[in-house]
Amino acid sequence: MAEEIKYIGKPAVARQVRQNAAKKNDPYRSLKIALWSYFLLLIFEGALRKWVLPFLATPLLLVRDPIVIWAMYKANKLGILPKSNYISTSVVIGVISIFTAVLFGHGNILVALFGARTFLFYLPFIFLIGRVFNKNDVIEIGRATLWIALPMTVLVTAQFYSPQSAWVNRAVGGDEGGGFSGAMGYFRPPGTFSFTNGVSLFYTFLSCYVFYFWLNQKLINRIVLLAATFCLVASIPLSISRALLFSICVVALFVVLASARKPKYIGKVIAASVGLFLLLMILSKLSFFQTATEAFTHRFESAGNSEGGLEGTLVDRYLGDIITPLSSALDAPIFGFGIGLLTNVGSKLTTGIITSGIAEGEVGRMIAEMGLILGIIALIIRTSLSIKTFKMAYSKLATGEVLPWTLLSVSLLLGPQGNWAQPTSLGFSVLTIGLVIAATNEPRKVVAKKPQPVSTV
């Protein structure tokens, strides 16, 4: 309190003093450090495996797992581990699936543990993020994401225009050729990630915050916001990813729906749309953007023709990956082939090669690995969790708060049938869903208590 008195007449400085005191005395401080470590390792895990510590590429695949496990242990020790039917059911499924995999499936306990960790630790971790973080923390994650987007886009551009033998295009383990086949001789860049899907997931995540900060410009530096918007637009052709374009369109649609609920945002949405159009006009004059756009357009047209156009790309990819596996679920053994088998790690440990052709899509993988009963239960958990977060975000939208709703747009794409067998996709799915829940939490108040102010929950 004495520190605040010194800054009478300087409300901005006093406010910063209060915020620093809140952070210092926050009982969740160690857990928040763990969550931030999780976020940063999600972004830079691939960089460690490709450039910094390539000789540790295999163990670094699980670099976030110790943080998740420790955070769950710490939360339980502090007595703040969330209580939820989702968590208890998820843990039960994880334990049962380990036994069925060892007794009736592939028989490899390590592979079973690797596959079951999603249900034992990562799905409960979603609720821990929602318990520990609040709205301010979610906004801080957004600010950090915008800053990270600047060097990330420089790297993606360098990877796009560099040969696969270049240092920037190193693959996991330090080998050449980190890109993935794209179009016109250009490869899809992986950025700092182990695989190219990380770029699509990162910029989709970024788009939530770019749109949100345009609606709440007082929360971010204007120059950083403009630069991040430039990076977001440039990432679409540079990534040669149709999934990224469609995901950003979904986020934009959610923002438009939010503006319909809050008329004051309509003008900002229109202004942002005009600004985006002008930005596209400027970028279209740049040679690097023209080349990337040509490659992206070629990829879009060729892939669209092979999949039956827009209907094949959107409807079949999203709904087809749910309906088709369900219709053919009876082909799988009653207890499945064993959890973890159809992950890259699991298939290599059990067969020596990456297994394919057994199941397509996330729903098909869960049913093939776990069997019809457990697979359907797992699908119900993930779907009902998406419904729960939808209700939470919508209730906040009704009060004028658009942050949970904007993040929800991505969590709905990743929650029900996101590829949780792939570590980066699992990482972004868990983070985004957890942030939707956290964004509904108002910041905790700090109450003055001699000799220093402390935070109460």
ABEGO torsion letter per residue (X at the ends): XAAAAAABGBAAAAAAAAAAAAAAABAAAAAAAAAAAAAAAAAAAAAAAAAABAAAAAAAAAAAAAAAAAAAAAAAAAGABBBBAAAAAAAAAAAAAAAAAAAABAGBAAAAAAAAAAAAAAAAAAAAAAAABBAAAAAAAAAAAAAAAAAAAAAAAAAAABBAABAAABBBGGBBGABBBBBGGBBBBAEABABAAAAAAAAAAAAAAAAAAAABAAABBAAAAAAAAAAAAAAAAAAGBAAAAAAAAAAAAAAAAAAAABAAAAAAAAAAAAAAAAAAAAAAABAAAAAAAAAAAAAAAAAAAAAGEAAAAAAAAAAAAAAAAAAAAAABBAAEAEBGAABAAAAAAAAGBBBBGABBEAAAAAAAAAEAAAAAAAAAAAAAAAAAAAAAAAAAAAAGBAAAAAAAAAAAAAAAABBAABAAAAAAAAAAAAAAAAAABBBBBBBBBOABBBBBX
